[in-house]
Amino acid sequence: MPTAAELGLDPGRLSLLYEYDAQKYLRSLPEEHFMESVAQATQRRITVLSFDQIATMRPDIQCFSELLIQYPIPGENPDRPARVVPDNMIVAHPVPIAAETSFMQPLQPVGPTLVLEYVSKSNPRKDYEDSYRKYEQLQVPYYLLFHADDETLRLFKMMHGQYLALVPDSLDRFAIPELELEVGVVDGWARFWFRGELLPLTAELLADLKLERGARLQAERRADAAEAKAEVAVAKANQAEAKANQAVAKANQAEAKANQAEAKASAVVAERDDAIRRAAVAEAELAALRAQFNTPK
């Protein structure tokens, strides 16, 4: 991603425009944007604690949480930046990054090396497909996506201008050589190895992880049980509906038979009435003939 100088832009002016844009963006955010699930918050704690330890050995590796990234879209007005907010962002640079309200990409010496997002079904506060597209625009070398609900981890690497999903190694870990880092899932959480060593967590955080994961598994079991009950209820409702449909079909058949019987009865009555009429005509004709023969000549 080019810098302001490479774009031929005035850094001072661009800084003011981006600052205004950041404040405007912040005011426009809905309340749910600032809400996250316990799982998302817990994973962020793991990440921050891990990178705090890494920073003591490699001070150039800097970790940021929920920091707005602003960047120009190629071919569009650079005064109107695009925006994206990763859950965590890792920047590798020997000098501390100066970023107060936002990470103004054209004004920074380097871009992010790694962005991390934590997905939870209970709190879908971001459009992750849109974020994926924006990280590709930014050409961020690595994009990590952790799904807390099913405890799955995916790592994408920028290759020839687009992301390629990486395959974990034999230890089920993903490597990021530029950061001397590996990442994998341990006890349901994304954990980090630095220079081959698993980064430890505090006893308090480990206890919280155990409790949160236990609560999450219980919630999943309750959800599965509720879903199973719902499926049984739906099956019973479908059976009842099928029986009702059968009953309606039988009733329709009975009604059709009744209509047929009524039609036959009406035909019989009509035939009887016609027979009576013909008999009356015949009797009248006979009476007329008798009267003719009995008349004296």
C-alpha positions in Angstrom: 0.0 0.0 0.0 1.6 3.3 -1.1 2.5 6.1 1.4 1.1 9.7 1.3 4.4 10.8 -0.3 4.2 8.1 -3.0 0.7 9.2 -3.7 1.8 12.8 -4.0 -0.4 13.9 -1.1 0.2 16.4 1.7 0.7 14.4 4.9 -0.6 17.2 7.2 -3.7 17.8 5.2 -4.3 14.0 4.9 -3.9 13.6 8.6 -6.6 16.2 9.3 -9.0 14.6 6.8 -8.4 11.1 8.2 -8.9 12.3 11.8 -12.2 13.9 10.8 -13.2 10.8 9.0 -12.3 8.6 12.0 -14.4 10.8 14.4 -17.3 10.7 12.0 -17.0 6.9 11.7 -16.9 6.5 15.5 -20.1 8.5 15.9 -21.9 6.5 13.2 -21.3 3.1 14.8 -24.4 1.4 16.3 -24.3 0.2 19.9 -24.1 -3.5 18.9 -20.7 -2.7 17.3 -19.2 -2.2 20.8 -20.7 -5.5 22.1 -18.8 -8.8 21.9 -19.4 -12.3 23.2 -17.5 -13.6 26.2 -15.7 -16.0 23.8 -14.5 -13.1 21.6 -13.4 -11.1 24.6 -11.6 -14.1 26.1 -9.7 -14.8 22.9 -8.6 -11.2 22.7 -7.2 -11.5 26.2 -5.2 -14.6 25.1 -3.9 -12.8 22.1 -2.9 -9.6 23.9 -1.2 -11.5 26.8 0.7 -13.6 24.3 2.0 -10.7 22.2 2.9 -8.8 25.4 5.3 -11.6 26.1 6.6 -11.6 22.5 7.2 -7.9 22.7 9.7 -8.4 25.6 11.8 -10.6 23.2 11.0 -8.8 19.9 10.1 -5.2 20.6 9.4 -4.6 16.9 6.3 -6.8 17.1 3.5 -4.5 18.2 -0.1 -5.6 19.0 -3.2 -3.4 18.7 -6.8 -4.1 19.7 -9.9 -2.8 17.8 -7.9 -0.1 16.0 -9.5 1.5 13.0 -7.5 1.1 9.8 -8.0 3.8 7.2 -6.6 3.4 3.7 -7.1 4.9 0.2 -8.8 2.7 -2.4 -6.7 2.6 -5.6 -8.3 4.7 -8.3 -10.6 6.5 -6.0 -10.5 9.8 -4.0 -7.8 9.4 -1.4 -9.5 12.0 0.8 -12.3 9.5 1.4 -10.6 6.5 2.9 -12.0 3.0 3.2 -12.2 1.6 6.8 -11.8 -1.7 8.6 -11.4 -2.7 12.2 -9.7 -6.0 13.1 -10.1 -7.5 16.5 -6.4 -7.5 16.8 -3.6 -6.2 14.5 0.1 -7.0 14.5 2.6 -4.6 13.0 6.3 -5.4 12.8 8.5 -2.3 12.9 11.5 -1.3 15.0 10.1 2.1 15.9 6.8 2.3 18.0 3.8 3.0 15.8 2.1 6.3 16.5 -1.6 5.7 16.2 -4.1 7.4 18.5 -7.6 7.3 17.1 -6.8 5.2 14.0 -4.1 3.6 11.9 -3.7 5.9 8.9 -2.1 3.6 6.4 -0.7 6.2 4.0 1.0 8.0 7.0 2.5 4.9 8.5 6.0 3.6 7.7 4.6 0.0 7.3 1.3 -1.8 7.1 0.0 -4.6 9.3 1.7 -8.0 9.0 -1.2 -9.9 10.6 -4.8 -9.2 11.3 -6.9 -11.4 13.6 -10.7 -11.8 13.7 -12.8 -13.8 16.3 -16.2 -15.0 15.1 -19.1 -15.9 17.3 -22.6 -17.0 16.2 -24.0 -15.4 19.3 -22.7 -12.0 18.3 -22.2 -11.5 14.5 -21.2 -7.8 14.9 -19.1 -7.7 11.7 -19.4 -8.5 8.0 -16.4 -10.9 7.8 -16.7 -11.4 4.1 -16.4 -7.6 3.7 -13.4 -7.5 6.0 -11.7 -10.3 4.0 -12.1 -8.2 0.9 -10.7 -5.1 2.6 -7.7 -7.0 4.0 -7.0 -8.2 0.5 -7.2 -4.5 -0.7 -4.7 -3.6 2.0 -2.4 -6.5 1.0 -2.1 -7.6 4.6 0.3 -10.6 4.5 -1.6 -12.8 6.9 -5.3 -13.0 8.0 -6.3 -15.2 10.9 -9.9 -16.2 11.5 -10.9 -18.0 14.7 -14.4 -19.5 15.1 -15.0 -19.7 18.8 -18.2 -21.7 18.5 -16.7 -24.7 16.7 -13.1 -24.1 17.8 -11.7 -23.9 14.3 -8.9 -21.8 13.1 -8.0 -20.6 9.5 -5.0 -18.7 8.3 -4.8 -17.0 5.0 -1.6 -15.8 3.3 -1.3 -13.1 0.6 -0.2 -14.7 -2.6 0.0 -12.9 -5.9 -2.5 -10.2 -4.7 -5.1 -12.5 -3.1 -5.5 -14.8 -0.1 -4.7 -18.4 -0.1 -5.9 -20.7 2.8 -2.9 -22.4 4.4 -2.8 -26.0 5.6 -1.6 -26.7 9.1 1.5 -28.7 9.7 1.7 -32.2 11.3 1.2 -30.7 14.7 -1.9 -28.9 13.5 -0.3 -25.5 13.7 0.0 -22.7 11.2 3.4 -20.9 10.8 4.1 -17.2 10.3 7.9 -17.2 9.8 8.1 -13.4 9.6 7.0 -13.2 13.2 8.7 -16.4 14.4 5.2 -17.4 15.3 3.0 -20.5 15.2 -0.7 -20.6 16.0 -3.0 -23.5 16.8 -6.0 -24.6 18.9 -5.4 -25.7 22.4 -8.4 -26.7 24.7 -10.7 -24.8 22.4 -8.7 -21.5 22.1 -6.3 -20.1 19.6 -2.9 -20.2 21.2 0.5 -19.0 20.1 4.0 -20.5 20.0 7.0 -18.1 19.7 10.3 -19.6 18.6 8.8 -23.1 19.1 7.6 -22.5 22.7 4.0 -22.3 23.7 3.4 -18.9 25.3 2.1 -19.4 28.8 -1.0 -17.8 30.3 -1.6 -16.6 33.8 -3.3 -18.9 36.3 -6.3 -16.5 36.4 -6.7 -16.5 32.7 -6.4 -20.3 32.5 -9.1 -20.6 35.1 -11.3 -18.2 33.2 -10.7 -20.2 30.0 -11.8 -23.4 31.6 -14.9 -21.8 33.0 -15.8 -20.0 29.8 -15.3 -23.1 27.7 -17.3 -25.2 30.1 -20.2 -22.7 29.9 -19.9 -22.6 26.1 -20.0 -26.4 25.9 -23.0 -26.5 28.2 -24.8 -23.8 26.1 -24.0 -25.8 23.0 -25.4 -29.0 24.6 -28.5 -27.2 25.7 -28.8 -25.7 22.2 -28.4 -29.2 20.6 -31.0 -30.6 23.0 -33.4 -27.8 22.2 -32.8 -28.3 18.5 -33.4 -32.1 18.9 -36.7 -31.4 20.8 -37.7 -28.9 18.1 -37.0 -31.5 15.4 -39.1 -34.0 17.3 -41.9 -31.5 17.6 -41.7 -30.6 13.9 -41.8 -34.4 13.1 -44.9 -34.8 15.3 -46.5 -31.7 13.8 -45.8 -33.1 10.3 -47.3 -36.5 11.3 -50.3 -34.7 12.7 -50.6 -32.6 9.5 -50.3 -35.8 7.4 -53.1 -37.5 9.5 -55.2 -34.4 9.2 -54.7 -34.4 5.5 -55.6 -38.0 5.3 -58.8 -37.3 7.4 -59.6 -34.4 5.0 -59.1 -36.7 2.0 -61.3 -39.4 3.6 -64.0 -36.7 4.4 -63.7 -35.5 0.8 -64.1 -39.1 -0.5 -67.1 -39.6 1.8 -68.6 -36.3 0.6 -68.1 -37.4 -3.0 -69.8 -40.7 -2.3 -72.6 -39.0 -0.6 -73.0 -36.6 -3.5 -73.0 -39.6 -5.9 -75.7 -41.4 -3.7 -77.8 -38.2 -3.6 -77.5 -37.9 -7.4 -78.6 -41.5 -7.8 -81.5 -41.0 -5.4 -82.5 -37.9 -7.3 -82.4 -39.9 -10.5 -84.5 -42.6 -9.0 -87.1 -40.1 -7.8 -87.1 -38.5 -11.2 -87.7 -41.9 -12.8 -90.5 -42.6 -10.4 -92.2 -39.3 -11.0 -91.9 -39.9 -14.7 -93.4 -43.3 -14.4 -96.3 -41.9 -12.3 -96.9 -39.2 -14.9 -96.9 -41.8 -17.8 -99.3 -44.0 -15.8 -101.6 -41.1 -15.2 -101.6 -40.2 -19.0 -102.2 -43.9 -19.9 -105.1 -44.1 -17.4 -106.6 -40.9 -18.8 -106.4 -42.2 -22.3 -108.0 -45.5 -21.2 -110.8 -43.7 -19.5 -111.4 -41.7 -22.7 -111.6 -44.8 -24.7 -114.0 -46.4 -22.3 -116.2 -43.4 -22.4 -116.3 -43.5 -26.2 -117.3 -47.1 -26.4 -120.1 -46.7 -23.8 -121.7 -43.8 -25.6 -125.1 -45.0 -27.2 -125.4 -44.7 -30.9 
